[in-house]
Amino acid sequence: MSEIPLPFIQSLQNLLGAEAGGLLDALQQAPPVSIRYNRKKTAAGKFVQETPVPWCPDGVYLAQRPAFTLDPLWHGGAYYVQEASSMFLAQLAPALPSLGSRCRVLDLCAAPGGKSTLLAGLLPPESLLVANEPIRSRAAILQENLAKWGSSNVVVTRNDPQQFGMLAGAFDLLLVDAPCSGEGMFRKDAAAMREWSLAHVRFCAERQRRIVAGAWNALREGGLLAYSTCTFNRDENDANVQWIQDTLGAERAPLPLTPAWGVVESEAGYRFYPHRVQGEGFFMSVLRKTSPSRSANRKGNEKAIRRAAAKAPAQVEKWLSGQFVFDTRDNFIHALPCSQQAFIAQLSQHLNVLQAGVAVGEQKGTTIIPAAALALSTALQPTAFPKVEVDLSTALHFLRRDAVKLDGAEKDFVLLTYNHLPLGFVKRLGRRTNNLYPAAWRIRMTVPQR
């Protein structure tokens, strides 16, 4: 581990007093390993010696870190590898019913997708999650992770935060997991320690204010802001929470907290210290907006709505369970949740939408090639495609996009499953098959030979 900067040590001493030594000692230890199960795809209990994460019902600690890349269940979205402290977002669950059964949530800085997938599992079926990431490369990772998680009521966008300001009062919950100085991740991220300085802390604090202010108008009056960082200092946490309250107009909204967890509550929010909890450094505050949003035109694009309402091929409708309308553009079919159809059209009019609803497939002539995301969607009808259960070796070769041999001579699309969890499609062409797993998703690690 790199040498801890002296000014950081001094800032910890100012923050924690005599406890600073305990935190510094904890930063020299190996970080815990934790995952969060996808309750729509699997039940807990895959790994040996799982220990519950106390503040997240679906989270568990693992005794050691396995080779996740070589686990097909991870690729199939059965679980997400997530740092335990950040799972505290699950404590928002009791507050969600007050936002309505069709609530709209914006995760403003969403990549790689840990908090987005957690929220997707908490939201009511007719709600909508908009997961945004401004950076192109990170947005692609976000899109992949959300596709694997399988939720159908999700939109992925790539926009700067201020572009959401035109959607006045459109969202009931705004999550800002702000880019920060990363003090809480020092033992996992040596680069964060090397880049740390007091000037960088001040830069991050100012950037965080710009991010929140840019999207603030998109949050309705009475809606909730969940503001979080993975850092310790007051500039990026307490001072910014106070600034949001005083400048933008908000008040604290408390969350349920059990003292035995070791989480420290202050006037600003909730702090996770590695010497007190089994997790990394983390801060979160939940605020209720008390100021009105500026008015703006929130009508959807009527042409886009009509296009989305166009009738899909009959076979496609049979592939999905649930209430969807279908949007076809450039020969690619998407299934959009009916309850959010008009709002998704509005988003498409104003924002750079990368993915909306379920990617169903591409139409080529009279054939519709099913999308990889369809295989992973929890809305896929179990009997929509013939299935072939494969062993570990075959599953890994499929995930590498290697050729996969299957019995049978029928020419059709086949859904491969591992432990009965869908992984993706192959096109069976008599004695051979075409592997339809996306090239961008394929694993590059060497896999055991068959």
RODO-2510 file (C-alpha; in nm, 4 decimals, decimal comma):
residues 450
     n   res          X          Y          Z
     1     m     0,0000     0,0000     0,0000
     2     s     0,1249     0,3502    -0,0838
     3     e     0,2287     0,5827     0,1962
     4     i    -0,0693     0,7703     0,3405
     5     p    -0,0319     1,1493     0,2859
     6     l     0,0408     1,3448     0,6040
     7     p    -0,2262     1,6140     0,5340
     8     f    -0,4840     1,3338     0,5047
     9     i    -0,3753     1,1954     0,8428
    10     q    -0,4104     1,5420     0,9930
    11     s    -0,7573     1,5853     0,8430
    12     l    -0,8631     1,2504     0,9928
    13     q    -0,7318     1,3575     1,3315
    14     n    -0,9373     1,6769     1,3075
    15     l    -1,2432     1,4728     1,2110
    16     l    -1,2127     1,1775     1,4499
    17     g    -0,9706     1,2780     1,7233
    18     a    -0,8388     0,9733     1,9089
    19     e    -1,0273     0,7386     1,6729
    20     a    -0,8118     0,8401     1,3754
    21     g    -0,5489     0,5789     1,4647
    22     g    -0,8058     0,2988     1,4501
    23     l    -0,9218     0,4074     1,1054
    24     l    -0,5647     0,4349     0,9768
    25     d    -0,4941     0,0835     1,1036
    26     a    -0,8073    -0,0425     0,9250
    27     l    -0,6849     0,1083     0,5977
    28     q    -0,3831    -0,1228     0,6176
    29     q    -0,6055    -0,4335     0,6270
    30     a    -0,7482    -0,6284     0,3331
    31     p    -1,0952    -0,5031     0,2359
    32     p    -1,3942    -0,7332     0,2871
    33     v    -1,5619    -0,9022    -0,0114
    34     s    -1,9370    -0,8617    -0,0520
    35     i    -2,2053    -0,9309    -0,3108
    36     r    -2,5752    -0,8516    -0,3450
    37     y    -2,8135    -1,1162    -0,4770
    38     n    -3,0728    -1,0511    -0,7452
    39     r    -3,3907    -1,1733    -0,5763
    40     k    -3,5686    -1,2035    -0,9143
    41     k    -3,3105    -1,4514    -1,0395
    42     t    -3,1741    -1,6482    -0,7472
    43     a    -3,1841    -1,7048    -0,3735
    44     a    -2,8946    -1,6420    -0,1361
    45     g    -2,6650    -1,9284    -0,0516
    46     k    -2,4414    -1,9881    -0,3547
    47     f    -2,1147    -1,9332    -0,1680
    48     v    -1,9708    -2,1068     0,1362
    49     q    -1,9617    -1,9074     0,4626
    50     e    -2,1892    -1,6208     0,3647
    51     t    -2,2513    -1,3606     0,6353
    52     p    -2,5385    -1,1104     0,6027
    53     v    -2,4723    -0,7430     0,5398
    54     p    -2,6840    -0,6001     0,8246
    55     w    -2,8244    -0,2967     0,6416
    56     c    -2,9101    -0,4734     0,3136
    57     p    -3,1414    -0,7799     0,3064
    58     d    -2,9911    -0,9100    -0,0196
    59     g    -2,6253    -0,8423     0,0666
    60     v    -2,3733    -1,0926     0,2027
    61     y    -2,0038    -1,0978     0,2895
    62     l    -1,7856    -1,3764     0,1503
    63     a    -1,5024    -1,5421     0,3371
    64     q    -1,2722    -1,4982     0,0385
    65     r    -1,2804    -1,3469    -0,3085
    66     p    -1,3561    -1,6055    -0,5789
    67     a    -1,2806    -1,5697    -0,9494
    68     f    -1,6073    -1,3959    -1,0384
    69     t    -1,5100    -1,3788    -1,4046
    70     l    -1,5257    -1,7589    -1,4210
    71     d    -1,8717    -1,7800    -1,2639
    72     p    -2,1511    -1,7897    -1,5251
    73     l    -2,4057    -1,6932    -1,2581
    74     w    -2,2359    -1,3565    -1,2201
    75     h    -2,2562    -1,2979    -1,5962
    76     g    -2,6210    -1,4030    -1,5862
    77     g    -2,7083    -1,1378    -1,3286
    78     a    -2,7700    -1,3691    -1,0334
    79     y    -2,5705    -1,1312    -0,8130
    80     y    -2,3720    -0,8081    -0,8272
    81     v    -2,0306    -0,7606    -0,6679
    82     q    -2,0790    -0,4482    -0,4583
    83     e    -1,8986    -0,2854    -0,1694
    84     a    -2,1032    -0,3427     0,1465
    85     s    -2,1160     0,0150     0,2793
    86     s    -2,2739     0,1439    -0,0418
    87     m    -2,5557    -0,1105     0,0016
    88     f    -2,6882     0,1209     0,2742
    89     l    -2,9000     0,2684    -0,0041
    90     a    -3,1357    -0,0243     0,0641
    91     q    -3,2530     0,1676     0,3720
    92     l    -3,4469     0,3942     0,1354
    93     a    -3,7018     0,1132     0,0920
    94     p    -3,9457     0,2343     0,3640
    95     a    -3,9564     0,5813     0,2053
    96     l    -4,0348     0,4644    -0,1495
    97     p    -4,4115     0,4003    -0,1037
    98     s    -4,4578     0,7694    -0,0200
    99     l    -4,3259     0,8554    -0,3686
   100     g    -4,6072     0,6688    -0,5428
   101     s    -4,6488     0,3409    -0,7308
   102     r    -4,5337     0,5043    -1,0568
   103     c    -4,2415     0,6960    -0,9142
   104     r    -3,9539     0,8111    -1,1334
   105     v    -3,5965     0,7840    -1,0137
   106     l    -3,2844     0,9423    -1,1594
   107     d    -2,9431     0,7972    -1,0760
   108     l    -2,7324     1,0839    -1,2044
   109     c    -2,3794     0,9367    -1,1834
   110     a    -2,4717     0,5713    -1,2188
   111     a    -2,1742     0,3764    -1,3593
   112     p    -2,0795     0,1028    -1,3082
   113     g    -2,4307     0,0257    -1,1835
   114     g    -2,4185    -0,0980    -0,8240
   115     k    -2,6686     0,1502    -0,6852
   116     s    -2,8810     0,1427    -1,0014
   117     t    -2,9252    -0,2337    -0,9827
   118     l    -3,0038    -0,2039    -0,6114
   119     l    -3,2701     0,0600    -0,6796
   120     a    -3,4140    -0,1408    -0,9682
   121     g    -3,4813    -0,4217    -0,7234
   122     l    -3,6563    -0,1904    -0,4756
   123     l    -3,8877     0,0037    -0,7053
   124     p    -4,2555    -0,0811    -0,7677
   125     p    -4,3236    -0,2555    -1,1026
   126     e    -4,4813     0,0511    -1,2695
   127     s    -4,2020     0,2866    -1,1672
   128     l    -3,9079     0,3946    -1,3847
   129     l    -3,5362     0,4190    -1,3174
   130     v    -3,3261     0,6484    -1,5361
   131     a    -2,9581     0,5558    -1,4967
   132     n    -2,7263     0,8222    -1,6359
   133     e    -2,3528     0,8291    -1,6945
   134     p    -2,1831     1,1186    -1,8778
   135     i    -1,8611     0,9327    -1,9693
   136     r    -1,8958     0,7198    -2,2835
   137     s    -1,6807     0,4217    -2,1764
   138     r    -1,8421     0,4046    -1,8331
   139     a    -2,1903     0,4365    -1,9858
   140     a    -2,1280     0,1196    -2,1889
   141     i    -2,0380    -0,0704    -1,8704
   142     l    -2,3500     0,0660    -1,6993
   143     q    -2,5678    -0,0473    -1,9898
   144     e    -2,4179    -0,3969    -1,9799
   145     n    -2,4608    -0,4370    -1,6040
   146     l    -2,8216    -0,3216    -1,6108
   147     a    -2,9012    -0,5529    -1,9020
   148     k    -2,7604    -0,8452    -1,7037
   149     w    -2,9601    -0,7458    -1,3949
   150     g    -3,2687    -0,7891    -1,6107
   151     s    -3,5098    -0,5147    -1,4982
   152     s    -3,7444    -0,3925    -1,7710
   153     n    -3,8398    -0,0550    -1,6194
   154     v    -3,4988     0,1055    -1,6770
   155     v    -3,3673     0,3706    -1,9162
   156     v    -2,9931     0,4276    -1,9650
   157     t    -2,8795     0,7757    -2,0742
   158     r    -2,5493     0,9526    -2,1379
   159     n    -2,5885     1,3220    -2,0560
   160     d    -2,4297     1,5977    -1,8538
   161     p    -2,6216     1,6590    -1,5278
   162     q    -2,7450     2,0072    -1,6223
   163     q    -2,9278     1,8645    -1,9249
   164     f    -3,1792     1,7084    -1,6862
   165     g    -3,2701     2,0519    -1,5504
   166     m    -3,5117     2,1061    -1,8404
   167     l    -3,7262     1,8198    -1,7072
   168     a    -3,8831     2,0315    -1,4351
   169     g    -4,0114     1,8275    -1,1425
   170     a    -4,0002     1,5083    -1,3475
   171     f    -3,8413     1,2864    -1,0806
   172     d    -3,9508     1,1775    -0,7351
   173     l    -3,6077     1,0569    -0,6255
   174     l    -3,2665     1,1847    -0,7290
   175     l    -2,9556     0,9841    -0,6453
   176     v    -2,6222     1,1624    -0,6699
   177     d    -2,3351     0,9263    -0,5894
   178     a    -2,0935     1,2059    -0,6569
   179     p    -1,7402     1,1726    -0,7976
   180     c    -1,5179     1,2393    -0,4983
   181     s    -1,1636     1,2321    -0,3634
   182     g    -1,2064     0,8625    -0,2782
   183     e    -1,0609     0,8669     0,0735
   184     g    -1,2847     0,5795     0,1760
   185     m    -1,1431     0,3592    -0,0989
   186     f    -0,7718     0,4074    -0,0285
   187     r    -0,7093     0,0422     0,0570
   188     k    -0,8776    -0,0699    -0,2675
   189     d    -0,7611     0,2084    -0,4995
   190     a    -0,3950     0,3075    -0,4801
   191     a    -0,4491     0,5698    -0,7518
   192     a    -0,6967     0,7561    -0,5291
   193     m    -0,4317     0,7832    -0,2601
   194     r    -0,1653     0,9045    -0,5037
   195     e    -0,3985     1,1708    -0,6457
   196     w    -0,5204     1,2925    -0,3073
   197     s    -0,4463     1,6493    -0,1956
   198     l    -0,6309     1,9225    -0,0105
   199     a    -0,6641     2,1086    -0,3405
   200     h    -0,8216     1,7992    -0,4982
   201     v    -1,0692     1,7760    -0,2086
   202     r    -1,1760     2,1366    -0,2683
   203     f    -1,2054     2,0720    -0,6430
   204     c    -1,4253     1,7685    -0,5810
   205     a    -1,6484     1,9583    -0,3375
   206     e    -1,7101     2,2341    -0,5916
   207     r    -1,7765     1,9826    -0,8691
   208     q    -2,0259     1,7984    -0,6492
   209     r    -2,2201     2,1214    -0,5941
   210     r    -2,2323     2,1865    -0,9689
   211     i    -2,3624     1,8343    -1,0320
   212     v    -2,6419     1,8603    -0,7763
   213     a    -2,7365     2,2141    -0,8797
   214     g    -2,7430     2,1200    -1,2480
   215     a    -3,0075     1,8518    -1,1987
   216     w    -3,1928     2,0051    -0,9023
   217     n    -3,4779     2,1418    -1,1136
   218     a    -3,5576     1,7881    -1,2308
   219     l    -3,6501     1,6855    -0,8743
   220     r    -4,0075     1,7701    -0,7782
   221     e    -4,0892     1,9651    -0,4658
   222     g    -4,1286     1,7120    -0,1851
   223     g    -3,9083     1,4612    -0,3687
   224     l    -3,6016     1,3002    -0,2141
   225     l    -3,2316     1,3486    -0,2842
   226     a    -2,9916     1,0729    -0,1796
   227     y    -2,6437     1,2304    -0,1798
   228     s    -2,3455     1,0026    -0,1246
   229     t    -1,9672     0,9926    -0,1504
   230     c    -1,6954     0,7398    -0,0711
   231     t    -1,4897     0,9887     0,1251
   232     f    -1,4524     1,1092     0,4848
   233     n    -1,3870     1,4842     0,4851
   234     r    -1,6429     1,7475     0,5830
   235     d    -1,5951     1,9606     0,2684
   236     e    -1,7419     1,6951     0,0403
   237     n    -1,9984     1,5735     0,2922
   238     d    -2,1248     1,7976     0,5748
   239     a    -2,0498     2,1290     0,4038
   240     n    -2,2158     2,0224     0,0780
   241     v    -2,5258     1,8922     0,2578
   242     q    -2,5565     2,2246     0,4384
   243     w    -2,5101     2,4097     0,1085
   244     i    -2,7882     2,2077    -0,0537
   245     q    -3,0202     2,2891     0,2342
   246     d    -2,9377     2,6603     0,2467
   247     t    -2,8929     2,7362    -0,1237
   248     l    -3,1175     2,4949    -0,3106
   249     g    -3,3853     2,4434    -0,0470
   250     a    -3,4057     2,1089     0,1352
   251     e    -3,4384     1,9459     0,4746
   252     r    -3,2976     1,6241     0,6199
   253     a    -3,5103     1,3112     0,5832
   254     p    -3,3976     1,0522     0,8421
   255     l    -3,3525     0,6836     0,7641
   256     p    -3,3957     0,3859     0,9997
   257     l    -3,0679     0,3058     1,1755
   258     t    -2,9722     0,0273     1,4148
   259     p    -2,6904     0,1292     1,6578
   260     a    -2,5363    -0,2192     1,6473
   261     w    -2,4448    -0,1661     1,2833
   262     g    -2,1651     0,0730     1,3819
   263     v    -2,2792     0,3457     1,1404
   264     v    -2,2207     0,6948     1,2781
   265     e    -2,5077     0,9420     1,2397
   266     s    -2,4359     1,3141     1,2417
   267     e    -2,6429     1,6230     1,1672
   268     a    -2,5386     1,5898     0,8024
   269     g    -2,5954     1,2197     0,7413
   270     y    -2,4569     0,8693     0,7915
   271     r    -2,0871     0,7844     0,8030
   272     f    -1,9226     0,4477     0,7497
   273     y    -1,5740     0,4127     0,8988
   274     p    -1,3755     0,0929     0,8196
   275     h    -1,2688     0,0535     1,1838
   276     r    -1,6348     0,0540     1,2940
   277     v    -1,8097    -0,1367     1,0130
   278     q    -1,7210    -0,4232     0,7825
   279     g    -1,6968    -0,2074     0,4741
   280     e    -1,5223     0,0836     0,3087
   281     g    -1,5509     0,4534     0,3869
   282     f    -1,8879     0,5924     0,2799
   283     f    -2,1204     0,8846     0,3483
   284     m    -2,4878     0,9265     0,2644
   285     s    -2,7475     1,1890     0,3403
   286     v    -3,1136     1,1910     0,2386
   287     l    -3,2812     1,5289     0,1887
   288     r    -3,6363     1,6285     0,1024
   289     k    -3,6697     1,9124    -0,1473
   290     t    -3,8606     2,2115    -0,0073
   291     s    -3,8286     2,4472    -0,3043
   292     p    -4,0489     2,4485    -0,6182
   293     s    -3,9165     2,3542    -0,9610
   294     r    -3,9173     2,6031    -1,2442
   295     s    -4,1888     2,5322    -1,4980
   296     a    -4,0950     2,3762    -1,8303
   297     n    -4,2563     2,1965    -2,1205
   298     r    -4,2871     1,8312    -2,0172
   299     k    -4,4928     1,7043    -2,3089
   300     g    -4,3643     1,3957    -2,4805
   301     n    -4,2890     1,3663    -2,8479
   302     e    -4,6263     1,2611    -2,9920
   303     k    -4,4634     1,1099    -3,2998
   304     a    -4,2389     0,8998    -3,0773
   305     i    -4,5393     0,7909    -2,8718
   306     r    -4,7293     0,6828    -3,1834
   307     r    -4,4249     0,4949    -3,3123
   308     a    -4,3876     0,3166    -2,9791
   309     a    -4,7537     0,2198    -2,9866
   310     a    -4,7169     0,0507    -3,3259
   311     k    -4,8037    -0,3161    -3,3237
   312     a    -4,5070    -0,5498    -3,2941
   313     p    -4,4819    -0,8829    -3,4749
   314     a    -4,7002    -1,1401    -3,3006
   315     q    -4,4062    -1,3625    -3,2119
   316     v    -4,2352    -1,0782    -3,0224
   317     e    -4,5390    -1,0154    -2,8041
   318     k    -4,5261    -1,3813    -2,6998
   319     w    -4,1636    -1,3498    -2,5912
   320     l    -4,2415    -1,1192    -2,2972
   321     s    -4,4666    -1,1248    -1,9932
   322     g    -4,5997    -0,7890    -1,8757
   323     q    -4,7571    -0,4781    -2,0229
   324     f    -4,5374    -0,3343    -2,2994
   325     v    -4,5572    -0,1195    -2,6081
   326     f    -4,3005    -0,1703    -2,8813
   327     d    -4,0700     0,0853    -3,0375
   328     t    -3,8929    -0,0022    -3,3621
   329     r    -3,6174     0,2164    -3,5011
   330     d    -3,3385     0,1172    -3,7384
   331     n    -3,4953    -0,2318    -3,7454
   332     f    -3,4268    -0,2831    -3,3745
   333     i    -3,7232    -0,3555    -3,1480
   334     h    -3,7482    -0,2330    -2,7892
   335     a    -4,0264    -0,3149    -2,5421
   336     l    -4,1224    -0,0143    -2,3297
   337     p    -4,3301    -0,0406    -2,0101
   338     c    -4,6808     0,0914    -2,0841
   339     s    -4,6988     0,2827    -1,7567
   340     q    -4,4026     0,5043    -1,8560
   341     q    -4,4471     0,5177    -2,2341
   342     a    -4,5118     0,8930    -2,2662
   343     f    -4,2312     0,9866    -2,0277
   344     i    -3,9792     0,7660    -2,2098
   345     a    -4,0776     0,9420    -2,5335
   346     q    -4,0111     1,2744    -2,3615
   347     l    -3,6691     1,1561    -2,2485
   348     s    -3,5864     1,0470    -2,6035
   349     q    -3,6790     1,3937    -2,7270
   350     h    -3,4498     1,5808    -2,4867
   351     l    -3,1706     1,3399    -2,3914
   352     n    -2,9214     1,0927    -2,5370
   353     v    -3,0991     0,7645    -2,4588
   354     l    -2,8777     0,4575    -2,4982
   355     q    -3,1304     0,1972    -2,3928
   356     a    -3,4983     0,2008    -2,2913
   357     g    -3,6970    -0,0903    -2,1545
   358     v    -3,6053    -0,4324    -2,2905
   359     a    -3,3911    -0,4721    -2,6023
   360     v    -3,5940    -0,7396    -2,7824
   361     g    -3,4188    -0,8025    -3,1106
   362     e    -3,3178    -0,6965    -3,4589
   363     q    -3,5425    -0,7567    -3,7592
   364     k    -3,3622    -0,8868    -4,0672
   365     g    -3,6122    -0,9603    -4,3405
   366     t    -3,8728    -1,1917    -4,1947
   367     t    -3,6415    -1,3045    -3,9124
   368     i    -3,6081    -1,1371    -3,5734
   369     i    -3,2735    -1,2093    -3,4091
   370     p    -3,3315    -1,2030    -3,0317
   371     a    -3,1112    -0,9634    -2,8363
   372     a    -2,8689    -1,0750    -2,5674
   373     a    -3,0513    -0,8477    -2,3210
   374     l    -3,3761    -1,0324    -2,3902
   375     a    -3,2203    -1,3568    -2,2690
   376     l    -3,1251    -1,1870    -1,9410
   377     s    -3,4500    -0,9974    -1,8878
   378     t    -3,6727    -1,1052    -1,6001
   379     a    -3,9676    -1,0275    -1,8334
   380     l    -3,8746    -1,3079    -2,0746
   381     q    -4,1463    -1,5710    -2,1024
   382     p    -3,9996    -1,9001    -1,9709
   383     t    -4,1383    -2,0953    -2,2680
   384     a    -4,0541    -1,8414    -2,5415
   385     f    -3,7492    -2,0310    -2,6719
   386     p    -3,6191    -2,3870    -2,6562
   387     k    -3,3630    -2,4198    -2,3767
   388     v    -3,0471    -2,6197    -2,3386
   389     e    -2,8923    -2,6586    -1,9943
   390     v    -2,5107    -2,6558    -2,0172
   391     d    -2,2277    -2,7463    -1,7833
   392     l    -1,9677    -2,5064    -1,6460
   393     s    -1,7121    -2,5633    -1,9213
   394     t    -1,9654    -2,5109    -2,2012
   395     a    -2,1063    -2,2029    -2,0289
   396     l    -1,7623    -2,0442    -2,0047
   397     h    -1,6817    -2,1169    -2,3677
   398     f    -2,0132    -1,9601    -2,4656
   399     l    -1,9245    -1,6489    -2,2615
   400     r    -1,5944    -1,6322    -2,4497
   401     r    -1,7933    -1,6401    -2,7756
   402     d    -1,6367    -1,9723    -2,8700
   403     a    -1,8259    -2,2212    -3,0837
   404     v    -2,0724    -2,4284    -2,8820
   405     k    -2,1798    -2,7772    -2,9900
   406     l    -2,5417    -2,8777    -2,9252
   407     d    -2,7330    -3,1940    -2,9977
   408     g    -3,0211    -3,1751    -3,2434
   409     a    -3,0536    -3,0683    -3,6037
   410     e    -3,3426    -2,8205    -3,5781
   411     k    -3,2632    -2,4766    -3,7135
   412     d    -3,3769    -2,2341    -3,4459
   413     f    -3,2705    -1,9913    -3,1752
   414     v    -3,1804    -2,1656    -2,8504
   415     l    -3,1519    -2,0162    -2,5023
   416     l    -2,8543    -2,1519    -2,3090
   417     t    -2,8956    -2,1855    -1,9322
   418     y    -2,6563    -2,2674    -1,6532
   419     n    -2,8056    -2,3854    -1,3226
   420     h    -3,1333    -2,2968    -1,4975
   421     l    -3,0299    -1,9303    -1,5244
   422     p    -3,0417    -1,7874    -1,8815
   423     l    -2,7063    -1,6760    -2,0214
   424     g    -2,7795    -1,5932    -2,3859
   425     f    -2,8733    -1,7184    -2,7310
   426     v    -2,7156    -1,9316    -2,9983
   427     k    -2,8572    -1,9916    -3,3449
   428     r    -2,8601    -2,3615    -3,4189
   429     l    -2,7868    -2,4298    -3,7868
   430     g    -2,8066    -2,8032    -3,8148
   431     r    -2,4713    -2,9454    -3,7024
   432     r    -2,3204    -2,6095    -3,6094
   433     t    -2,4233    -2,3012    -3,4107
   434     n    -2,3679    -1,9267    -3,4223
   435     n    -2,2774    -1,7781    -3,0850
   436     l    -2,4875    -1,4603    -3,0369
   437     y    -2,3199    -1,3393    -2,7178
   438     p    -2,2101    -0,9732    -2,7608
   439     a    -1,8447    -0,9281    -2,8491
   440     a    -1,8139    -0,6377    -2,6049
   441     w    -1,9261    -0,8606    -2,3164
   442     r    -1,7125    -1,1661    -2,3818
   443     i    -1,4722    -1,2828    -2,1148
   444     r    -1,1052    -1,2887    -2,2060
   445     m    -0,9743    -1,4924    -1,9158
   446     t    -0,8507    -1,8408    -2,0056
   447     v    -1,1112    -2,1035    -1,9229
   448     p    -1,0609    -2,4729    -1,8427
   449     q    -1,0390    -2,7015    -2,1439
   450     r    -1,3274    -2,9344    -2,2133
***
